[in-house]
Amino acid sequence: MATVIDRSDHPVTGLVIPLVTALDRRGRPDPPAVRPLLAHLAAGGVTTLMLAGTNGEGPLLTPDEVRGYAAEVSAMWRELAGASARIMVGATGAGTRETLRRIECLAGLDLAAVVVLAPTYFRHTERELRAHFRDAAHHGRPVVIYNSPGYTGNPIPVSVVRRLLDEPAVIGLKDSSGDAALFGQFCALARERPGFQVAQGAERQLAEGLRLGAAGLVPGVGMLAPALCAGLFRAARDGDHAAAGALQHDVDRLAALFGIRPGASGVVVMKTALHLLGLCPPHAAAPFLPLDDTELAALRTALAPLHDLVRPAALPAARQSP
């Protein structure tokens, strides 16, 4: 049985929260509005945030919007989480040129790494995928590869990652494929190169990912229940995989919320749930639409039995309407 890697200085080790981007009613980033959520995360023991990923609606924001949001959130996060605070930012472009432009726009920010997806829309060969990530790695930042084939349409095979292990700037991989066998192979690669670590991004496979040797977890539901997800990580780190499995059951209950509106619209469900808890505005970038009355009622009903998971005593009173 693989053991959980505990390298606290590595950006993908432990619990990483893929933070939402707080927006105002006109769809513009509103960094101060995310402060209640940041306080909730800090109280739950979180130290590392990932901005402008899937939950952060990164591809729907301009590079300047991502930079501005990252700069303000970083300052707030370091105030709340202290010296252990770490920030990663996603750089997601349809192609390599846009990806590099997004990395360039982050110049001057104190970041632990940039998180780079495969290109989107067109299907690419393994040689093209390797070239894409090598170009990102040569751009002066530590790079975490993000395998999310459901969104990019370009799965990243083990063979591509293996060839990228000779790039010192490629320090890790977040896998959201949901393919446990593939994830196990990524973890095996991590054992081949010191300094390269793997994080599990598939929420229903957190405990299994840790059992296979993941260094960290990147669960969106960690925004709702950071202490739960942190506890799951600690249990697996300590070798108590039975306890981690029991906590996974509670994570699965939270992940079921996304079924209220499946697909990428899970962003809207998450933001609305956070809003009902008083933690973040519900607004999402166009063309996302708010939950309709039926969906909102379903979300309230689904949240009610999860009160103990998502509402620690320190949280403000829940709001009644988005």
C-alpha positions as CSV (number, residue, x, y, z in Angstrom):
1,M,0.0,0.0,0.0
2,A,1.4,3.4,-0.9
3,T,2.0,6.0,1.8
4,V,0.8,9.6,1.7
5,I,3.7,11.9,1.0
6,D,4.1,14.7,3.5
7,R,6.3,17.4,2.1
8,S,4.8,20.5,3.6
9,D,6.9,22.8,1.5
10,H,5.6,21.5,-1.8
11,P,2.7,23.5,-3.4
12,V,0.4,20.5,-4.0
13,T,1.0,18.9,-0.6
14,G,-2.0,18.7,1.8
15,L,-5.3,20.4,1.2
16,V,-5.4,22.9,-1.7
17,I,-8.6,24.9,-2.2
18,P,-9.6,25.7,-5.8
19,L,-11.1,29.1,-4.9
20,V,-14.1,30.7,-6.6
21,T,-13.7,34.2,-8.1
22,A,-16.1,36.5,-6.3
23,L,-17.9,38.7,-8.9
24,D,-20.3,41.6,-8.6
25,R,-23.6,41.7,-10.4
26,R,-22.0,42.9,-13.6
27,G,-19.6,40.0,-13.7
28,R,-16.5,42.0,-12.6
29,P,-14.1,40.5,-10.0
30,D,-14.8,41.8,-6.5
31,P,-11.9,40.6,-4.3
32,P,-13.1,42.1,-1.0
33,A,-16.4,40.0,-1.3
34,V,-14.4,36.8,-0.9
35,R,-13.0,37.7,2.5
36,P,-15.6,35.9,4.6
37,L,-14.8,32.7,2.6
38,L,-11.1,33.2,3.1
39,A,-11.7,33.5,6.9
40,H,-13.7,30.3,6.8
41,L,-10.9,28.5,5.0
42,A,-8.2,29.8,7.4
43,A,-10.3,28.7,10.4
44,G,-10.5,25.2,8.8
45,G,-6.7,24.9,8.6
46,V,-6.2,25.6,4.9
47,T,-2.9,27.1,3.8
48,T,-2.9,26.8,0.0
49,L,-5.2,28.3,-2.5
50,M,-5.5,27.8,-6.3
51,L,-7.1,30.7,-8.1
52,A,-8.5,31.0,-11.6
53,G,-9.1,27.2,-12.1
54,T,-12.3,25.6,-13.0
55,N,-14.1,26.7,-9.8
56,G,-12.5,30.1,-10.3
57,E,-13.9,30.5,-13.8
58,G,-10.4,31.2,-15.0
59,P,-11.0,30.8,-18.7
60,L,-13.9,33.3,-18.6
61,L,-11.7,36.1,-17.0
62,T,-9.2,38.3,-18.8
63,P,-5.6,38.0,-17.9
64,D,-5.7,41.4,-16.2
65,E,-8.7,40.4,-14.2
66,V,-7.0,37.3,-13.0
67,R,-3.9,39.3,-12.1
68,G,-5.8,41.9,-10.2
69,Y,-7.9,39.3,-8.3
70,A,-4.8,37.3,-7.5
71,A,-2.9,40.3,-6.1
72,E,-5.7,41.4,-3.8
73,V,-6.6,37.9,-2.6
74,S,-3.0,37.0,-2.0
75,A,-2.7,40.0,0.4
76,M,-5.8,39.1,2.3
77,W,-4.8,35.4,2.4
78,R,-1.4,36.1,3.8
79,E,-3.0,38.3,6.5
80,L,-5.4,35.5,7.5
81,A,-3.2,32.4,7.0
82,G,0.1,33.8,8.0
83,A,3.6,32.7,7.0
84,S,2.3,29.3,5.7
85,A,0.0,30.9,3.1
86,R,0.6,29.8,-0.4
87,I,-1.1,30.8,-3.7
88,M,-1.2,29.1,-7.1
89,V,-2.9,30.6,-10.1
90,G,-4.3,28.9,-13.2
91,A,-3.1,29.9,-16.7
92,T,-5.6,28.5,-19.1
93,G,-5.5,29.3,-22.8
94,A,-7.0,27.8,-25.9
95,G,-3.4,27.4,-27.2
96,T,0.2,27.9,-26.1
97,R,0.4,31.6,-27.0
98,E,-2.5,32.6,-24.8
99,T,-1.3,30.4,-22.0
100,L,2.1,32.1,-22.0
101,R,0.4,35.5,-22.2
102,R,-1.5,34.6,-19.0
103,I,1.7,33.5,-17.3
104,E,3.4,36.7,-18.3
105,C,0.5,38.8,-16.9
106,L,1.3,37.2,-13.4
107,A,4.8,38.7,-13.4
108,G,5.8,40.2,-10.1
109,L,3.2,38.3,-8.0
110,D,4.6,36.0,-5.2
111,L,3.2,32.6,-6.3
112,A,4.1,29.1,-5.4
113,A,3.4,27.9,-8.9
114,V,1.2,28.4,-12.0
115,V,-1.2,25.7,-12.9
116,V,-1.3,24.9,-16.6
117,L,-4.0,23.0,-18.5
118,A,-3.7,21.3,-21.8
119,P,-4.8,23.4,-24.8
120,T,-8.5,23.3,-25.6
121,Y,-10.9,23.0,-28.6
122,F,-8.5,21.3,-31.1
123,R,-7.2,17.8,-30.4
124,H,-3.4,17.6,-30.1
125,T,-0.7,15.0,-30.5
126,E,1.5,13.9,-27.7
127,R,4.4,15.9,-29.2
128,E,2.3,19.0,-29.3
129,L,1.2,18.5,-25.7
130,R,4.8,18.1,-24.6
131,A,5.8,21.2,-26.5
132,H,3.0,23.2,-24.8
133,F,4.1,22.2,-21.3
134,R,7.8,22.7,-22.1
135,D,7.1,26.2,-23.3
136,A,5.2,26.9,-20.1
137,A,8.0,25.4,-18.0
138,H,10.6,27.7,-19.7
139,H,8.7,30.8,-18.7
140,G,10.3,31.3,-15.3
141,R,7.7,29.9,-12.9
142,P,7.2,26.5,-11.2
143,V,4.5,24.6,-13.2
144,V,1.9,22.2,-12.0
145,I,0.3,20.3,-14.9
146,Y,-3.5,20.1,-14.7
147,N,-5.1,17.1,-16.3
148,S,-8.8,17.8,-16.8
149,P,-9.8,16.0,-20.1
150,G,-13.5,16.6,-19.5
151,Y,-12.9,20.3,-20.0
152,T,-10.0,20.4,-22.5
153,G,-10.8,17.4,-24.6
154,N,-7.0,16.6,-24.5
155,P,-6.2,13.9,-21.9
156,I,-2.6,14.0,-20.8
157,P,-1.2,10.5,-21.0
158,V,1.5,9.1,-18.7
159,S,4.0,9.1,-21.6
160,V,3.8,12.8,-21.9
161,V,4.2,13.4,-18.2
162,R,7.2,11.0,-18.1
163,R,8.9,13.0,-20.8
164,L,8.4,16.2,-18.9
165,L,10.1,14.9,-15.7
166,D,13.4,16.2,-17.1
167,E,12.0,19.8,-16.9
168,P,13.0,21.1,-13.4
169,A,10.2,23.7,-13.5
170,V,7.6,21.0,-13.8
171,I,7.0,20.3,-10.1
172,G,3.7,18.4,-10.0
173,L,0.4,17.4,-11.5
174,K,-3.2,17.8,-10.5
175,D,-5.4,15.1,-12.0
176,S,-9.2,15.5,-12.3
177,S,-9.7,12.7,-14.8
178,G,-11.4,10.4,-12.3
179,D,-9.4,7.5,-13.7
180,A,-8.0,5.6,-10.7
181,A,-5.7,3.4,-12.7
182,L,-4.2,6.5,-14.5
183,F,-3.9,8.3,-11.2
184,G,-1.9,5.4,-9.8
185,Q,0.5,5.6,-12.7
186,F,0.9,9.3,-12.1
187,C,1.8,8.6,-8.5
188,A,4.3,6.0,-9.6
189,L,6.0,8.7,-11.8
190,A,6.2,10.9,-8.7
191,R,8.2,8.3,-7.0
192,E,10.7,8.4,-9.9
193,R,11.6,12.1,-9.5
194,P,12.2,14.0,-6.2
195,G,10.3,17.2,-6.1
196,F,7.5,16.1,-8.4
197,Q,4.2,15.4,-6.6
198,V,0.7,14.6,-7.6
199,A,-2.6,15.9,-6.2
200,Q,-6.1,14.3,-6.5
201,G,-8.7,16.6,-8.0
202,A,-11.6,14.1,-8.3
203,E,-13.7,14.7,-5.3
204,R,-15.2,11.2,-5.1
205,Q,-11.8,9.7,-5.1
206,L,-9.9,11.7,-2.5
207,A,-9.4,8.8,0.0
208,E,-8.4,6.4,-2.8
209,G,-6.0,8.9,-4.3
210,L,-4.2,9.3,-1.0
211,R,-4.1,5.5,-0.6
212,L,-2.4,5.4,-4.0
213,G,0.2,7.9,-2.9
214,A,-1.1,11.4,-3.7
215,A,0.7,14.2,-1.9
216,G,-2.4,16.4,-1.8
217,L,-6.1,17.0,-2.5
218,V,-7.8,19.8,-4.5
219,P,-11.5,19.4,-3.8
220,G,-14.0,22.1,-4.7
221,V,-16.3,21.0,-1.8
222,G,-13.4,22.0,0.5
223,M,-14.7,25.5,0.2
224,L,-17.9,24.3,2.0
225,A,-16.2,22.0,4.5
226,P,-12.5,22.7,4.8
227,A,-12.1,21.0,8.2
228,L,-13.7,17.8,6.8
229,C,-11.3,17.6,3.8
230,A,-8.3,18.5,6.0
231,G,-9.3,15.7,8.4
232,L,-9.6,13.2,5.5
233,F,-6.0,14.2,4.5
234,R,-4.7,13.9,8.0
235,A,-6.3,10.5,8.5
236,A,-4.7,9.1,5.3
237,R,-1.4,10.7,6.1
238,D,-1.4,8.9,9.5
239,G,-2.2,5.6,7.8
240,D,-5.8,5.4,9.0
241,H,-7.3,4.7,5.6
242,A,-10.5,3.3,7.2
243,A,-11.1,6.7,8.8
244,A,-10.3,8.5,5.6
245,G,-12.8,6.2,3.8
246,A,-15.5,7.2,6.3
247,L,-14.8,10.9,5.8
248,Q,-15.0,10.3,2.0
249,H,-18.6,9.3,2.5
250,D,-19.3,12.8,3.8
251,V,-17.4,14.4,1.0
252,D,-19.6,12.3,-1.4
253,R,-22.7,13.8,0.2
254,L,-21.4,17.3,-0.5
255,A,-20.3,16.4,-4.0
256,A,-23.9,15.2,-4.7
257,L,-24.9,18.9,-4.6
258,F,-23.5,19.4,-8.1
259,G,-26.2,17.1,-9.4
260,I,-28.7,19.9,-9.0
261,R,-27.2,21.3,-12.2
262,P,-24.7,19.0,-13.7
263,G,-21.7,19.9,-15.8
264,A,-19.6,23.1,-15.6
265,S,-22.7,24.8,-14.1
266,G,-21.5,23.2,-10.8
267,V,-19.8,26.6,-10.5
268,V,-23.2,28.2,-10.1
269,V,-24.3,25.6,-7.5
270,M,-21.1,26.1,-5.5
271,K,-21.3,29.9,-5.5
272,T,-25.0,29.8,-4.5
273,A,-24.3,27.4,-1.7
274,L,-21.5,29.6,-0.5
275,H,-23.8,32.6,-0.7
276,L,-26.5,30.8,1.4
277,L,-23.8,30.4,4.0
278,G,-22.9,34.1,3.9
279,L,-19.5,33.5,2.4
280,C,-19.5,34.7,-1.2
281,P,-21.7,36.4,-3.8
282,P,-23.7,34.0,-6.0
283,H,-22.8,35.8,-9.3
284,A,-21.1,33.8,-12.1
285,A,-19.6,35.0,-15.4
286,A,-21.7,35.0,-18.5
287,P,-23.0,32.8,-20.0
288,F,-23.7,31.1,-16.7
289,L,-27.2,31.8,-15.4
290,P,-28.4,31.8,-11.7
291,L,-30.2,28.9,-10.3
292,D,-33.9,29.0,-11.1
293,D,-36.5,28.7,-8.3
294,T,-36.7,24.9,-8.6
295,E,-33.0,24.5,-8.5
296,L,-32.6,26.9,-5.6
297,A,-35.3,25.0,-3.6
298,A,-33.5,21.8,-4.3
299,L,-30.2,23.2,-3.1
300,R,-31.7,24.5,0.2
301,T,-33.3,21.1,0.8
302,A,-30.0,19.3,0.0
303,L,-28.0,21.6,2.3
304,A,-30.3,21.2,5.3
305,P,-29.0,17.7,6.4
306,L,-25.4,18.8,5.8
307,H,-25.6,21.6,8.4
308,D,-23.0,20.0,10.6
309,L,-20.5,19.6,7.7
310,V,-20.7,23.1,6.3
311,R,-21.7,25.3,9.2
312,P,-19.0,25.3,11.9
313,A,-20.0,27.6,14.8
314,A,-17.6,30.3,13.7
315,L,-19.6,30.9,10.5
316,P,-22.1,33.8,10.1
317,A,-25.8,33.1,10.0
318,A,-27.0,31.6,6.7
319,R,-28.7,33.9,4.3
320,Q,-32.2,33.1,3.1
321,S,-32.0,34.1,-0.6
322,P,-29.2,34.6,-3.2
